[in-house]
C-alpha cells in the first residue's frame, strides 16, 4: 500500500461517490501490479531463455501501462466521468487476467513471473470489485 493514497483521498475536499477505502485499495493494487509487471518484464529480459519470454515481456509491459494509467485516472475526481472509469476498469481487468495467465505459464521456472501473476490477480479482483461498486 502506498503511503499517500489514503491520506490524499481523505483530504479531497469534494464529494467522491464511492467508498474511499475501496478506491484507495484499488489504486494501490493497480500501482503494485504496474510495478510488478515492469519488474517482471525487466527480469525476463535478463533471463538466458529471453526468446521464450517475448510474449510474457510484451504482456507485462501492456499490463503495466494499462494499470498505471487506470490508477492515475482513478486518482482524479474533478469532472469525473463514470463511463470512462468503467471502460478503463474493464480494460484493466482484461489486461491483468491476460498477464497473469501468461506469467503463470512461466512461474515454475521464473519466480518473478509467479510474483507478477499474483499481483495481476489481485489487481484484476480489485478492478472488478470497483467496477461492481460503480455499477453499470
Secondary structure by P-SEA (a helix, b strand, c coil): ccccaaaaaaaccccccccaaaaaaaaaaaaaaaaaaaaaaaaaaacccccccaaaaaaaaaaaaaaaaaaaaaaccccccaaaaaaaaaaaaaaaaaaaaaaaaaccccaaaaaaaaaaaaaaaaaaaaaaaacc
